[in-house]
Amino acid sequence: MSVYYYHRKNKKRYEITPYVQSVDIAGGVDNFYQTAIVLISSSAGVPYDTGERIRVYADSGKLLFDGRVFKCERNGDGSVMLTCHDQAYYLYRSETTVVSQEITLEKLFVRLVEEIGQKVGFVAKTKKKYFGLEFVNTSIQEILLTVMGMERVETNKRYYVRANAGKLELRERGATEGVVITREAANEVQSVINAQNTYTAIDYTGEIETGSKPTGSSDTSSTLKTSADYKGPDSINVRDGWGSSLAGTDKWNDLMVKIGKEKGIDPLFLKVIMAIESGGREKAVGPPTQYGQALGLFQIIPGAVDTTVDANRLLTGKYNMEKAADIFLNEKANVAKRLGKKMSVVEMAHFWVGYSNYDYPLHYREWAQVLYAGFGGDPDSLITDSDKIPTGGKTKKSQSKVTYGSVDNVNLGSKIGVIVKQVSGKYSSKSEMNVAVKKIQDTLMREERDVNVTLPGHALGIAGRKVEFETSIASTKGTWYVKKHRHTIDQYGHKMDLTLSKYDETPEPEYAPPVDSEFGEERPVGVKGAVLPIDKKNYTIGDYRFKTIVNYITGTTQHAGIDLLAPIGTPLKAVTNLLILRNYYSNSYGWCVIAQGALGGGEKQFVYAHMNVASPHKPGSYVKAGQQIGVVGNTGWSDRAHLHFEVCDPVWAQGIKNKVDPEKYFDF
């Protein structure tokens, strides 16, 4: 091991290896950065201070850690403890605001790293473009984690960020060498199966913007009829007491209406079947059969249906009703289709107990027919008839709660018992909610399988890397991922402790634009149209971007826009619908236009500078988005042909004042 300390003021490098007692380097997938704790026996005249650089090399000469001192502790015995973080720490601690009409993960990474003054190393090429990203006062690490998660969903590729030799890199996971662990190398191996954080069932309620829908007319439009509305007989065929059975179902009316809306099934039909099966008794249990016992409101027998059900939850009314609706609309509907029968009230009641001509199924069919007619309904109508499925409410745009239904891991539930997670969220569509539920299902409804292994240290043992075992050691077959790493370097050598997970547990925050997002339904033309001032194929980006330090004739200053290098005469386009405010010649700007238009949710002004000749558009005239506004030139304070382009919010002012980064709005 070799450890070096660099002091900027003294312009000196100190090799402090002889005084270092130990170095602990730790990291995990929750953060991009690594932390090194360096214990030093004696300061030996070295001026330790925060902000100075530390580098740690392995015996092989490989660079293990490169970062800065953030905490310096001196003890009375002369010993020193340094807490150091690598360059990725700045991504974790820095917040920024990102507004981008269209950008790739690759370009976003470069922009954010440069924004905080860090050096960019290797950057993987990405092509997927994301429109309308908007983050307000969000840590750069969270922004990148979010877009990396979006990239995985869109392209199935995984990326990670790391600091390497003082530069920040974006790399594709799996593209570089991983870790192979041999039986001889593994000093200690512990395999852990952990179900403490596991749920076996999820009940999900989403709040969805439903849009404008008509009220509609239905005998079950918003409130389901109660037993008091029943006009049929109390005795039907060989069974009586129907009034009492129907009265027991009244307390479930609201839930039946809700599930009827969500599933697309007639709630009055559900009421009739519930009255026949249980009379509304949530905990009803039938006698043993060859398939098992019938359970709950609809007397579902787990062994007699093809639909996956969790027997432990069938005595919960909501779950039982949801599963009954699923069985009617899928499993029983498929039988009806195969037999050429329609999904009417009377036919589907017959299918519920098995479609045969024995006494009980025929009695069941008759009970359902008479009960449904007793409420004034037509037993020959479909259970999926839209006129009978409540839509509710007046015609307006509203937030409606939509229950996704239960998601169950039946096998795990039978192993550890039922543990239910109640989850809710707000989404713009049912499909968006489905994706969210699937993600929760993948992360919360599984046992955590970890392996902790101790072995000789090497540079590849860092969080996020893939790991494979050369032979099966303590149930370690297959591919694993480093979840956490800790390297310890002391007088006994270099060892590492790795926590491995069977899953890649890199966090992927959910992305939802702010409620008052600038990218709402009424997107400004300049953002929605993605009009660039020069066609993309016709320019290259110059050395000077927004706030780049430049040395003009008047002295050092910050660059107020972005320079796009292009041949003289290259057409310049209006980035949005523009009103020409000024068209003039300036000693610094050369031939120049200042125009105003809508961009990013408000009015802004734009500068086109160094044009070859005056623009043909006079002040007070309008130019449509994409229409030519002038041509590239080399006039004013310019040493090559280029466009100097500025975005001003709200109006143009001298110097850097009121200027914003054009790359927040344009994908250059």
C-alpha positions in Angstrom: 0.0 0.0 0.0 1.1 3.6 -0.7 -0.7 6.7 0.5 0.0 10.2 -0.7 -1.2 13.5 0.6 -1.1 16.6 -1.7 -1.0 20.1 -0.2 -1.9 22.8 -2.7 -0.6 25.8 -0.9 2.8 24.2 -0.3 2.7 22.7 -3.8 4.1 19.5 -2.3 3.3 15.8 -2.3 3.8 13.9 1.0 4.2 10.2 1.1 2.6 9.3 4.4 2.6 5.5 4.0 5.0 4.9 7.0 2.6 6.7 9.3 -0.6 5.2 8.1 -2.0 2.6 10.5 -5.0 1.6 8.4 -7.2 2.7 5.5 -10.9 1.8 5.4 -12.6 2.4 2.0 -16.4 1.9 1.8 -19.1 2.4 -0.7 -22.6 1.1 -1.7 -25.1 1.2 -4.5 -27.1 3.8 -2.5 -24.4 6.4 -3.3 -22.1 7.0 -6.2 -19.2 8.0 -3.9 -16.7 6.2 -1.8 -15.5 7.2 1.6 -12.0 6.5 3.0 -11.1 6.7 6.7 -7.3 7.1 7.0 -5.8 6.5 10.5 -2.4 8.1 10.9 -0.1 7.4 13.9 1.7 10.7 13.9 1.3 14.0 11.9 5.1 14.1 11.5 5.0 17.7 10.4 2.5 17.1 7.6 0.0 20.1 7.4 -3.2 18.1 7.3 -6.3 20.1 6.4 -9.7 19.8 4.8 -9.9 20.2 1.0 -6.5 18.6 0.4 -6.1 15.5 -1.8 -5.5 11.9 -0.7 -4.5 9.0 -3.0 -4.3 5.4 -2.0 -2.6 2.8 -4.1 -2.6 -1.0 -3.7 0.7 -3.0 -3.7 0.1 -3.8 -7.3 0.2 -0.1 -8.1 -3.5 0.1 -8.8 -5.2 3.3 -7.7 -7.8 2.3 -5.0 -9.0 5.8 -3.9 -8.6 9.4 -5.0 -10.4 12.1 -3.1 -10.3 15.0 -0.8 -10.2 15.5 3.0 -13.6 16.6 4.3 -12.9 16.0 8.0 -9.6 16.2 9.9 -9.4 15.0 13.5 -6.3 15.5 15.6 -5.9 13.6 18.9 -3.8 14.5 21.9 -1.3 11.7 21.2 -0.5 13.2 17.9 -2.5 10.7 15.8 -4.7 12.0 13.0 -7.9 10.6 11.5 -8.9 11.8 8.0 -12.4 11.3 6.5 -12.2 11.6 2.7 -14.7 11.4 -0.1 -14.0 10.9 -3.8 -15.2 13.3 -6.6 -18.7 11.6 -6.8 -19.4 13.1 -3.4 -20.1 16.4 -5.1 -22.9 14.9 -7.1 -24.5 13.7 -3.8 -24.1 17.1 -2.1 -24.9 19.5 -5.0 -28.4 20.5 -5.9 -29.5 22.0 -9.2 -32.5 22.7 -11.4 -32.8 21.0 -14.7 -35.3 22.1 -17.4 -34.6 20.3 -20.7 -36.8 19.9 -23.7 -34.9 16.9 -25.0 -31.7 15.3 -23.8 -29.9 11.9 -23.5 -28.5 10.4 -20.3 -25.0 10.9 -21.8 -25.4 14.6 -22.4 -27.2 15.2 -19.1 -24.3 13.5 -17.2 -21.7 15.7 -19.0 -23.7 18.9 -18.4 -24.2 18.2 -14.7 -20.6 17.2 -14.0 -19.3 20.3 -15.8 -21.8 22.5 -13.9 -20.1 21.7 -10.6 -16.6 22.1 -12.0 -15.6 18.5 -12.0 -13.6 16.7 -14.7 -15.4 14.3 -17.1 -13.8 10.9 -17.8 -15.1 8.1 -19.9 -18.8 8.5 -20.8 -20.8 5.7 -22.3 -22.8 6.6 -25.4 -26.6 6.7 -25.0 -29.1 7.4 -27.7 -32.5 7.4 -26.0 -33.9 11.0 -25.7 -36.0 12.2 -22.8 -38.5 15.0 -23.4 -39.5 17.6 -20.8 -37.3 16.6 -17.9 -37.8 19.0 -15.0 -36.1 18.8 -11.6 -36.3 21.7 -9.2 -33.6 22.0 -6.4 -32.8 18.3 -6.6 -29.5 16.6 -5.8 -27.5 15.8 -8.9 -27.1 12.2 -7.7 -30.9 11.8 -7.5 -31.4 13.3 -11.0 -28.9 10.9 -12.5 -30.3 7.9 -10.6 -33.8 8.8 -11.9 -32.8 9.1 -15.5 -30.6 6.0 -15.3 -33.7 4.1 -14.0 -35.7 5.5 -17.0 -32.9 4.3 -19.3 -33.1 0.8 -17.9 -36.8 0.7 -18.5 -36.5 2.1 -22.0 -33.4 0.3 -23.2 -32.9 -2.5 -20.7 -29.3 -1.2 -20.2 -27.9 -0.4 -16.7 -25.4 2.4 -16.0 -23.4 3.5 -13.0 -21.3 6.5 -12.1 -17.9 6.3 -10.5 -14.9 8.4 -9.7 -11.7 7.2 -11.4 -8.4 9.0 -11.1 -9.9 12.4 -10.3 -12.6 12.2 -13.1 -16.2 11.2 -13.1 -17.3 8.4 -15.4 -20.6 7.0 -16.7 -20.3 3.4 -17.6 -22.6 0.6 -18.7 -22.9 -2.1 -16.1 -21.6 -5.5 -17.4 -19.4 -3.8 -20.1 -16.3 -4.1 -17.9 -14.7 -6.9 -16.0 -16.4 -8.2 -12.9 -15.2 -10.2 -9.9 -14.7 -14.0 -9.9 -14.4 -15.6 -6.5 -12.6 -18.9 -6.1 -13.0 -21.3 -3.2 -9.4 -20.7 -2.3 -9.8 -16.9 -2.2 -12.9 -16.7 -0.1 -11.8 -16.6 3.5 -15.3 -16.3 5.0 -18.6 -16.8 3.3 -22.0 -16.3 4.9 -25.3 -16.8 3.0 -28.3 -15.0 4.3 -32.0 -15.3 3.3 -34.0 -12.5 4.9 -37.8 -12.2 4.9 -38.0 -9.4 7.5 -38.6 -6.7 4.9 -40.9 -8.8 2.7 -44.6 -8.3 1.9 -46.6 -11.2 0.5 -49.5 -9.1 -0.7 -50.0 -5.5 -1.9 -53.3 -3.6 -2.0 -52.8 -0.7 -4.3 -55.0 2.4 -4.7 -54.1 4.9 -7.4 -55.5 8.3 -7.9 -56.0 8.8 -11.7 -57.0 11.8 -13.8 -60.1 10.3 -15.4 -60.9 13.1 -17.8 -64.4 14.1 -18.9 -67.0 11.4 -18.7 -70.8 11.5 -18.9 -72.9 10.5 -16.0 -74.9 8.0 -18.0 -78.1 6.3 -16.8 -78.2 3.0 -15.0 -80.2 1.2 -12.3 -76.9 0.9 -10.4 -75.5 4.3 -11.5 -74.1 5.3 -8.1 -76.0 3.6 -5.3 -76.7 -0.1 -5.4 -80.2 -1.2 -4.5 -80.7 -2.5 -1.0 -82.8 -5.4 0.2 -85.6 -2.9 0.8 -85.9 -2.5 -3.0 -86.3 -6.2 -3.5 -89.8 -7.1 -4.8 -89.4 -10.8 -5.4 -90.4 -13.8 -3.3 -88.8 -14.8 0.0 -89.0 -18.5 -1.0 -87.6 -19.8 -4.3 -87.7 -23.5 -5.2 -86.2 -25.5 -2.2 -84.8 -22.5 -0.3 -86.4 -19.7 1.6 -85.3 -16.7 3.7 -84.0 -14.7 0.7 -84.9 -11.3 2.3 -82.6 -12.0 5.2 -79.8 -13.2 2.9 -80.1 -10.0 0.8 -80.2 -7.8 3.9 -76.8 -9.3 4.9 -75.3 -8.1 1.7 -76.4 -4.4 2.1 -73.3 -3.4 4.1 -71.1 -4.4 1.1 -73.0 -2.2 -1.4 -70.4 0.6 -1.6 -67.6 -1.9 -2.2 -69.6 -3.7 -4.8 -70.2 -0.5 -6.7 -66.5 0.4 -6.4 -65.3 -3.0 -7.7 -68.0 -2.9 -10.4 -66.5 0.4 -11.7 -62.9 -0.9 -11.5 -63.4 -4.3 -13.0 -66.2 -3.6 -15.4 -68.8 -6.0 -13.9 -72.5 -5.4 -12.9 -72.5 -4.9 -9.1 -76.1 -6.0 -8.8 -75.0 -9.4 -10.2 -72.3 -9.5 -7.5 -75.0 -8.8 -4.8 -77.2 -11.6 -6.0 -74.4 -14.2 -6.1 -73.2 -13.0 -2.7 -76.7 -13.5 -1.3 -76.8 -17.0 -2.6 -73.3 -18.0 -1.4 -72.9 -16.4 2.0 -75.7 -13.9 2.8 -72.9 -11.3 3.2 -71.0 -13.2 5.9 -67.4 -12.3 5.4 -66.0 -15.2 7.4 -68.3 -17.9 6.0 -66.6 -21.3 5.7 -68.2 -24.2 3.8 -67.9 -27.9 4.5 -64.8 -29.8 3.4 -64.8 -31.1 -0.2 -62.3 -33.0 -2.3 -61.0 -29.6 -3.5 -60.9 -27.9 -0.1 -63.2 -25.7 1.8 -65.3 -22.8 0.3 -64.3 -19.5 1.9 -65.7 -16.0 2.3 -68.4 -13.8 0.7 -68.5 -15.8 -2.6 -67.4 -19.1 -1.2 -64.4 -19.5 -3.3 -62.6 -22.9 -3.2 -58.9 -22.3 -3.9 -58.4 -25.8 -5.2 -61.4 -25.7 -7.6 -60.4 -22.5 -9.5 -57.6 -21.9 -12.0 -57.2 -18.3 -10.8 -54.4 -17.8 -8.4 -55.8 -17.0 -5.0 -54.3 -16.8 -1.5 -56.4 -18.9 0.8 -55.2 -17.0 3.8 -56.9 -13.8 2.5 -60.2 -15.2 1.2 -61.8 -14.4 4.5 -61.2 -10.7 3.8 -64.2 -9.3 2.1 -62.5 -6.9 -0.3 -60.0 -9.5 -1.5 -62.7 -12.2 -1.8 -64.9 -9.9 -3.9 -62.0 -8.8 -6.2 -61.1 -12.4 -6.8 -64.7 -13.4 -7.5 -64.9 -10.6 -10.1 -61.7 -11.8 -11.7 -62.9 -15.4 -11.9 -66.2 -14.4 -13.5 -64.6 -12.0 -16.0 -61.7 -14.3 -17.0 -62.0 -18.0 -16.0 -65.8 -18.4 -16.3 -65.9 -16.1 -19.3 -63.5 -18.4 -21.1 -65.8 -21.4 -20.4 -68.8 -19.5 -21.7 -67.0 -18.5 -24.9 -65.9 -22.1 -25.4 -69.5 -23.4 -25.0 -70.9 -20.6 -27.1 -72.9 -19.1 -24.3 -73.3 -15.4 -23.6 -72.1 -13.8 -20.4 -75.6 -13.1 -19.1 -76.6 -13.0 -15.4 -78.4 -16.3 -15.5 -75.7 -18.1 -17.5 -72.8 -16.8 -15.4 -74.6 -17.8 -12.2 -74.9 -21.3 -13.7 -71.2 -21.4 -14.6 -70.3 -20.3 -11.0 -71.2 -23.8 -9.7 -70.2 -25.8 -12.8 -72.2 -25.9 -16.0 -74.3 -29.1 -15.7 -77.9 -30.1 -15.6 -77.9 -31.6 -12.1 -80.4 -30.4 -9.5 -78.2 -28.0 -7.6 -76.8 -26.1 -10.6 -80.3 -25.8 -12.0 -81.6 -24.6 -8.7 -78.7 -22.1 -8.5 -79.6 -20.8 -11.9 -83.2 -20.3 -10.9 -82.3 -18.5 -7.7 -80.1 -16.0 -9.5 -82.8 -15.5 -12.2 -85.6 -14.7 -9.7 -83.5 -12.6 -7.3 -82.1 -10.4 -10.1 -85.6 -10.0 -11.6 -86.9 -9.1 -8.1 -84.7 -5.9 -8.3 -86.3 -5.1 -11.6 -83.3 -6.3 -13.6 -83.2 -8.4 -16.8 -81.5 -11.8 -16.0 -80.7 -12.3 -19.7 -78.7 -9.1 -19.8 -74.9 -9.2 -19.8 -72.9 -8.9 -16.6 -70.5 -6.6 -18.6 -73.3 -4.4 -19.9 -72.0 -0.8 -19.7 -75.5 0.5 -18.9 -75.4 -1.5 -15.7 -71.8 -0.6 -14.7 -71.8 2.7 -12.7 -69.8 5.6 -14.0 -70.9 8.0 -11.4 -70.6 11.8 -11.1 -71.3 14.8 -13.3 -69.5 15.5 -16.5 -66.2 17.0 -15.3 -62.5 16.4 -15.1 -61.8 14.8 -11.7 -59.5 12.7 -9.6 -60.9 9.2 -9.1 -59.5 6.5 -6.9 -58.9 3.3 -8.8 -58.0 0.2 -6.9 -55.5 -1.9 -8.7 -56.5 -5.0 -6.8 -54.4 -7.3 -4.7 -51.0 -8.5 -5.9 -50.0 -11.7 -4.2 -47.0 -13.9 -3.8 -49.0 -17.0 -2.8 -46.0 -19.3 -2.4 -44.2 -16.9 -0.1 -47.4 -16.2 1.8 -47.9 -19.9 2.5 -44.4 -20.0 3.8 -44.3 -17.0 6.1 -47.9 -16.0 6.4 -49.8 -13.0 4.9 -48.1 -9.6 5.3 -50.1 -6.9 3.5 -48.7 -3.6 2.2 -51.2 -0.8 1.6 -49.9 1.5 -1.2 -51.3 4.5 -2.9 -50.1 6.9 -5.6 -51.2 9.5 -8.2 -50.9 8.8 -11.9 -52.1 10.1 -15.2 -53.3 6.7 -16.5 -54.0 3.1 -15.5 -51.0 1.9 -17.5 -48.7 4.2 -15.6 -50.1 2.8 -12.4 -49.6 -0.8 -13.6 -45.8 -0.1 -14.2 -45.5 1.4 -10.7 -47.2 -1.6 -9.1 -45.0 -4.0 -11.0 -41.9 -2.2 -9.7 -43.2 -2.4 -6.2 -44.0 -6.0 -6.7 -40.5 -6.8 -7.9 -38.8 -5.0 -5.0 -41.1 -5.6 -1.9 -42.5 -9.1 -2.6 -39.4 -11.1 -2.5 -37.0 -12.5 0.0 -33.6 -10.7 0.2 -30.8 -13.1 -0.6 -27.4 -11.8 0.4 -24.0 -13.3 0.6 -21.3 -11.7 2.8 -17.8 -12.7 1.7 -14.3 -11.8 2.9 -11.4 -12.2 0.6 -8.1 -10.6 -0.5 -8.8 -7.1 -1.8 -8.4 -5.9 -5.4 -9.5 -2.8 -7.3 -12.6 -4.5 -9.0 -14.3 -5.1 -5.7 -16.6 -2.1 -5.7 -20.4 -1.6 -5.4 -22.4 -2.3 -8.5 -20.0 -4.8 -10.1 -21.2 -8.3 -11.0 -19.8 -11.2 -9.1 -19.7 -14.9 -10.0 -18.3 -17.8 -7.9 -16.0 -20.2 -9.6 -17.6 -23.0 -7.7 -20.7 -23.3 -5.6 -19.9 -22.0 -2.1 -22.7 -21.8 0.5 -25.6 -21.7 -2.0 -23.9 -19.1 -4.2 -24.8 -20.3 -7.7 -25.4 -17.8 -10.5 -24.7 -14.1 -10.8 -24.6 -11.7 -7.9 -24.1 -8.0 -7.5 -21.9 -6.1 -5.1 -24.3 -4.2 -2.8 -21.7 -2.8 -0.4 -18.0 -2.9 -0.3 -15.4 -2.3 2.4 -11.7 -2.4 1.8 -9.4 -2.6 4.8 -5.6 -2.0 4.3 -3.4 -2.3 7.3 -0.2 -4.1 8.5 -1.9 -7.4 7.7 -2.4 -6.5 4.1 -5.4 -5.7 2.0 -8.7 -7.5 2.4 -12.2 -6.6 1.3 -15.7 -7.4 2.7 -18.4 -7.6 0.1 -22.1 -7.7 0.6 -23.6 -9.4 -2.4 -27.2 -9.4 -3.5 -29.0 -11.6 -5.9 -30.6 -8.5 -7.4 -29.1 -5.3 -8.7 -30.3 -3.0 -5.9 -29.2 0.3 -7.4 -32.0 2.8 -6.4 -34.2 4.1 -9.2 -36.3 7.1 -7.9 -39.7 7.6 -9.5 -39.9 10.6 -11.8 -42.9 12.8 -11.7 -42.8 16.4 -13.1 -43.8 19.1 -10.6 -47.5 19.9 -10.5 -46.8 23.4 -12.0 -44.4 22.0 -14.6 -43.5 24.2 -17.5 -44.1 21.2 -19.7 -47.8 20.8 -19.2 -50.4 20.2 -21.9 -49.9 23.6 -23.3 -46.2 23.4 -24.1 -44.6 26.5 -25.5 -43.8 26.2 -29.2 -40.1 26.7 -28.7 -39.9 23.7 -26.4 -42.5 21.4 -28.0 -41.1 22.0 -31.5 -37.5 21.6 -30.6 -36.4 24.2 -33.1 -32.7 24.9 -32.9 -31.2 28.2 -34.2 -29.0 26.2 -36.6 -29.9 22.7 -38.1 -28.0 20.2 -36.0 -26.0 18.8 -38.9 -24.6 22.2 -39.8 -22.7 23.2 -36.6 -20.3 22.1 -33.9 -20.3 23.5 -30.3 -17.5 25.9 -29.7 -15.2 26.3 -26.6 -17.5 28.9 -25.0 -20.7 27.7 -23.4 -22.8 29.4 -20.7 -20.7 30.9 -17.9 -17.4 29.7 -19.5 -14.6 32.1 -18.4 -13.4 34.1 -21.5 -11.0 36.9 -22.0 -12.6 39.5 -24.3 -10.9 42.8 -25.1 -12.4 44.3 -22.0 -11.0 41.6 -19.7 -11.9 38.3 -18.1 -15.7 37.7 -17.9 -18.4 34.9 -18.0 -19.7 33.9 -21.3 -23.4 34.8 -21.5 -24.6 32.2 -24.1 -23.4 29.4 -26.3 -21.2 29.5 -29.4 -22.2 27.4 -32.4 -19.5 27.1 -35.0 -20.7 27.1 -38.6 -19.6 28.3 -42.1 -20.5 31.9 -43.1 -23.9 32.0 -44.7 -25.4 29.1 -42.7 -29.1 29.9 -42.2 -30.2 30.9 -38.7 -33.8 29.9 -37.6 -36.3 31.4 -35.2 -36.4 29.1 -32.2 -40.1 29.9 -31.5 -42.6 32.4 -32.8 -40.7 35.6 -32.4 -41.3 39.4 -32.3 -38.2 41.2 -33.6 -37.3 43.9 -31.1 -33.9 45.1 -32.3 -32.0 44.6 -35.6 -28.7 46.6 -35.4 -24.9 46.6 -35.6 -22.9 46.4 -32.3 -19.1 46.7 -31.9 -19.2 43.5 -29.7 -22.1 41.6 -31.2 -21.6 42.6 -34.8 -24.8 42.3 -36.8 -27.3 41.3 -34.2 -31.0 40.5 -33.6 -32.8 40.6 -30.3 -36.3 39.0 -30.4 -39.0 37.9 -27.9 -41.1 34.8 -27.8 -42.6 32.1 -25.5 -40.3 29.4 -24.2 -40.4 27.1 -21.1 -43.6 28.5 -19.7 -43.0 32.2 -20.1 -41.8 35.1 -22.3 -38.1 35.3 -23.0 -35.7 37.3 -25.2 -33.1 35.8 -27.6 -29.9 37.2 -29.0 -28.5 36.1 -32.4 -25.0 37.7 -32.7 -22.1 38.0 -35.2 -24.4 37.6 -38.2 -22.8 38.2 -41.6 -25.3 40.9 -42.7 -28.3 42.6 -41.2 -31.4 40.4 -40.8 -34.1 41.1 -43.4 -36.7 41.4 -40.6 -37.5 44.9 -39.3 -38.2 45.6 -35.6 -41.9 45.1 -34.9 -42.2 42.2 -37.5 -43.0 38.6 -36.6 -41.1 35.5 -37.6 -42.6 32.0 -37.2 -40.8 29.2 -35.5 -38.3 27.6 -37.9 -38.3 30.5 -40.3 -34.9 32.0 -41.3 -34.0 35.0 -39.3 -30.5 35.6 -40.7 -27.2 33.9 -41.6 -24.0 33.0 -39.7 -21.1 35.5 -39.9 -17.9 36.7 -38.3 -18.7 40.3 -37.4 -18.0 42.2 -34.1 -15.7 40.7 -31.5 -15.4 37.3 -33.3 -12.3 35.4 -34.4 -14.2 32.8 -36.5 -17.5 32.2 -38.1 -20.1 31.4 -35.5 -23.4 32.2 -33.9 -23.4 33.6 -30.4 -26.8 32.6 -29.0 -28.3 33.9 -25.7 -31.5 33.2 -23.8 -32.6 36.1 -21.6 -35.2 35.8 -18.8 -37.2 38.0 -18.8 -35.4 40.6 -20.9 -31.9 41.3 -22.3 -29.4 43.2 -20.1 -25.7 43.9 -20.3 -23.3 41.2 -19.5 -24.4 38.0 -17.7 -27.4 39.6 -16.0 -30.8 38.0 -16.8 -29.0 35.3 -18.9 -29.9 31.6 -18.5 -28.2 28.5 -19.9 -29.5 27.8 -23.4 -28.8 24.1 -22.9 -31.6 24.0 -20.3 -34.0 24.5 -23.2 -32.3 23.2 -26.3 -30.6 19.8 -27.0 -27.5 21.1 -28.8 
